[in-house]
Amino acid sequence: MKVAFFDTKPYDVPSFEKYGAQKGMEFKFYETKLNEDTAPLADGCEAACVFVNDTVNAAVIDRLHAGGVKLIALRSAGYNNVDIEHAFGKIHVVHVPAYSPYSVAEHAMALLLTSIRRIHKAYIRTREFNFSLNGLTGFDLHGKTVGVIGTGKIGRIFIDICRGFGMKVIAYDKFPAPDSGIDYVSLDELFARSDIISVHCPLTAETRHLIDGAAIARMKKGVVILNTSRGALIDAEALLEGIKARQIGAACLDVYEEESDVFFRDLSGHILGDDLLARLISMPNVIVTSHQAFLTEDALNNIAETTVNNICSYFDHDGLCDNELCYRCGNIERCKKERKQRCF
């Protein structure tokens, strides 16, 4: 079985080669991202393996389908870059719903601690033998109120971590987790009460720019905002304006709305063309990491193993795969699980 693997990074190859070899699977690794121009690279392959910044729109899906691709295997939980509706009836789509929720939740806390205790600034100072403490004053997390938006696996693990620090936790989710013991509140109340806000929800048409200028205006002055989920959940221009107005005390971002042409690349020898991102990075109270929250050895192994199993499950079991994303009834993640049948 041949699988075209797009947007390959060096850290992807070992785990996918390991699990692929166990199943007799041949990966054709391409550094280029998937788009309408590169889709022909998958011709003759049964499946295409894609990541978060690959373009899987209607035109790409049609070209993959014409080239004989039967399955799109996302090696991520998110699927906002895939036109699931257009894929229906042409190409099946599977994803990795949970690879290591701990890696993302722990990274969110690492960003928070780095920011509020000024660890990044202290590291740079001591490298230059500057041991002054001026300007490094932080604040305790104990007793602070953290608002968590989205209480899936990652959100709930982040909540557990926060509780370990003695923080007060409130949360918002359109579909609250039953019997979780989580104190759910309205989104407006969460904005008003939280000292720290962490976003852990998927990107949909409904959640796009969930945090915009109006939301920021309702927040506590000096609020700290964390985003390790999807960049477009936050209106980046509104975020910058909130920082400049001193409404936002700090921002920790592992994702960015227009990251696809920037993240995962070494641009250190170039002038950054994204003025908004450059201005955000230049702010002393902003920390940006380049979508690395998932990047642990545990997560990479889980992603590879689950992706390979998804592909094998589809081709070995008449198109049945527990992790299929189905558009048949609009309930994309749960439809297949409830019907116990293939999407089409």
Secondary structure, DSSP 8 states (H G I E B T S, - for coil): -EEEE-S--TTTHHHHHHHHHHTT-EEEE-SS--STTTGGGGTT-SEEEE-TTS-B-HHHHHHHHHTT--EEEESSS--TTB-HHHHTTT-EEE--S-S-HHHHHHHHHHHHHHHHTTHHHHHHHHHTT----TT------TT-EEEEE--SHHHHHHHHHHHHTT-EEEEE-SS--TT----B--HHHHHHH-SEEEE-----TTTTTSB-HHHHHTS-TTEEEEE-S-GGGB-HHHHHHHHHTT-EEEEEES--TTGGGTTTS--TTS----HHHHHHHHSTTEEE--S-TT-SHHHHHHHHHHHHHHHHHHHHTTT--TTEE--SSS-TTTHHHHHTS---
